[in-house]
Structure formats: C-alpha cells, structure tokens
Amino acid sequence: MSVAPPEGGRNRIMTYGPKPDGTYIVEFKTADGEALAISVPAGETPVLKYFQERMPYGLFVPDVP
C-alpha cells in the first residue's frame, strides 16, 4: 500500500492496494477536501500496478486556473 505524503493543500491521486482480494482503490482528492474513490477489480489492475511501482507516493496534480 502507498503511504500518503502530507497533503499541503494540493489535489492528489492515490492508489491503495492490492487488498487481500486483489482489488485496488484509486482515490482522487481535491485541495478543498472533495474526494472520489474507485474500486478496481483484480482482473483490471495491470495498469494500476505499473503506475504504482513508478509513483509509490502517489501523484500530486497542481491546481491550475
């Protein structure tokens, strides 16, 4: 599982998993605290594993107007 760095008022995308059943959770969170989480079934996770290996601390997205 990824370890979330301090938020610091940024938008972020975090990938958590794999869970014991092989699924992953992808969380999208805005700097304002709004969040959306998606559960990805075990059979659909190869691309998530690829990105999680390369971004173990998640992805921060700047808030650009």
Short mmCIF file of the C-alpha atoms (twelve columns), coordinates in Angstrom:
data_MODEL
# 
_entry.id   MODEL 
# 
loop_
_atom_site.group_PDB 
_atom_site.id 
_atom_site.type_symbol 
_atom_site.label_atom_id 
_atom_site.label_alt_id 
_atom_site.label_comp_id 
_atom_site.label_asym_id 
_atom_site.label_seq_id 
_atom_site.Cartn_x 
_atom_site.Cartn_y 
_atom_site.Cartn_z 
_atom_site.pdbx_PDB_model_num 
ATOM 1  C CA . MET A 1  0.000   0.000  0.000   1 
ATOM 2  C CA . SER A 2  1.165   3.531  -0.728  1 
ATOM 3  C CA . VAL A 3  1.957   5.887  2.111   1 
ATOM 4  C CA . ALA A 4  0.323   9.278  1.579   1 
ATOM 5  C CA . PRO A 5  2.643   12.258 1.965   1 
ATOM 6  C CA . PRO A 6  1.350   15.386 3.705   1 
ATOM 7  C CA . GLU A 7  -1.394  16.968 1.601   1 
ATOM 8  C CA . GLY A 8  -0.273  20.577 1.801   1 
ATOM 9  C CA . GLY A 9  -3.377  21.936 0.037   1 
ATOM 10 C CA . ARG A 10 -2.859  20.040 -3.216  1 
ATOM 11 C CA . ASN A 11 -5.008  17.911 -5.446  1 
ATOM 12 C CA . ARG A 12 -3.857  14.304 -5.356  1 
ATOM 13 C CA . ILE A 13 -4.393  10.850 -6.789  1 
ATOM 14 C CA . MET A 14 -3.505  7.880  -4.582  1 
ATOM 15 C CA . THR A 15 -3.559  4.166  -5.335  1 
ATOM 16 C CA . TYR A 16 -4.044  1.768  -2.411  1 
ATOM 17 C CA . GLY A 17 -3.591  -1.970 -2.701  1 
ATOM 18 C CA . PRO A 18 -3.576  -4.681 -3.552  1 
ATOM 19 C CA . LYS A 19 -6.161  -5.672 -0.964  1 
ATOM 20 C CA . PRO A 20 -6.391  -9.356 0.087   1 
ATOM 21 C CA . ASP A 21 -8.956  -9.981 -2.681  1 
ATOM 22 C CA . GLY A 22 -6.647  -8.485 -5.347  1 
ATOM 23 C CA . THR A 23 -8.571  -5.244 -5.816  1 
ATOM 24 C CA . TYR A 24 -7.112  -1.737 -5.705  1 
ATOM 25 C CA . ILE A 25 -8.680  1.528  -4.554  1 
ATOM 26 C CA . VAL A 26 -7.894  4.698  -6.521  1 
ATOM 27 C CA . GLU A 27 -8.662  7.897  -4.608  1 
ATOM 28 C CA . PHE A 28 -8.948  11.297 -6.267  1 
ATOM 29 C CA . LYS A 29 -8.938  14.164 -3.765  1 
ATOM 30 C CA . THR A 30 -9.082  17.921 -4.334  1 
ATOM 31 C CA . ALA A 31 -7.254  20.514 -2.270  1 
ATOM 32 C CA . ASP A 32 -10.688 21.514 -0.912  1 
ATOM 33 C CA . GLY A 33 -11.193 18.026 0.519   1 
ATOM 34 C CA . GLU A 34 -13.674 16.663 -2.014  1 
ATOM 35 C CA . ALA A 35 -12.931 13.014 -2.791  1 
ATOM 36 C CA . LEU A 36 -13.881 10.231 -5.167  1 
ATOM 37 C CA . ALA A 37 -12.711 6.643  -4.658  1 
ATOM 38 C CA . ILE A 38 -12.943 3.882  -7.255  1 
ATOM 39 C CA . SER A 39 -12.551 0.178  -6.561  1 
ATOM 40 C CA . VAL A 40 -10.736 -1.598 -9.411  1 
ATOM 41 C CA . PRO A 41 -11.405 -5.367 -9.724  1 
ATOM 42 C CA . ALA A 42 -8.439  -7.748 -9.624  1 
ATOM 43 C CA . GLY A 43 -8.725  -8.611 -13.330 1 
ATOM 44 C CA . GLU A 44 -8.446  -4.953 -14.369 1 
ATOM 45 C CA . THR A 45 -5.389  -3.926 -12.331 1 
ATOM 46 C CA . PRO A 46 -2.303  -4.378 -14.569 1 
ATOM 47 C CA . VAL A 47 -2.098  -0.666 -15.461 1 
ATOM 48 C CA . LEU A 48 -2.505  0.338  -11.798 1 
ATOM 49 C CA . LYS A 49 0.376   -1.913 -10.762 1 
ATOM 50 C CA . TYR A 50 2.536   -0.311 -13.474 1 
ATOM 51 C CA . PHE A 51 1.899   3.223  -12.182 1 
ATOM 52 C CA . GLN A 52 2.067   2.301  -8.502  1 
ATOM 53 C CA . GLU A 53 5.582   0.884  -8.977  1 
ATOM 54 C CA . ARG A 54 6.698   4.152  -10.556 1 
ATOM 55 C CA . MET A 55 4.847   6.508  -8.188  1 
ATOM 56 C CA . PRO A 56 4.914   4.827  -4.755  1 
ATOM 57 C CA . TYR A 57 3.927   8.075  -3.005  1 
ATOM 58 C CA . GLY A 58 1.049   8.986  -5.312  1 
ATOM 59 C CA . LEU A 59 0.668   11.764 -7.830  1 
ATOM 60 C CA . PHE A 60 0.142   15.402 -6.949  1 
ATOM 61 C CA . VAL A 61 -1.724  17.483 -9.500  1 
ATOM 62 C CA . PRO A 62 -1.301  21.259 -9.388  1 
ATOM 63 C CA . ASP A 63 -4.444  23.357 -9.161  1 
ATOM 64 C CA . VAL A 64 -4.116  25.397 -12.374 1 
ATOM 65 C CA . PRO A 65 -6.812  28.003 -13.112 1 
# 
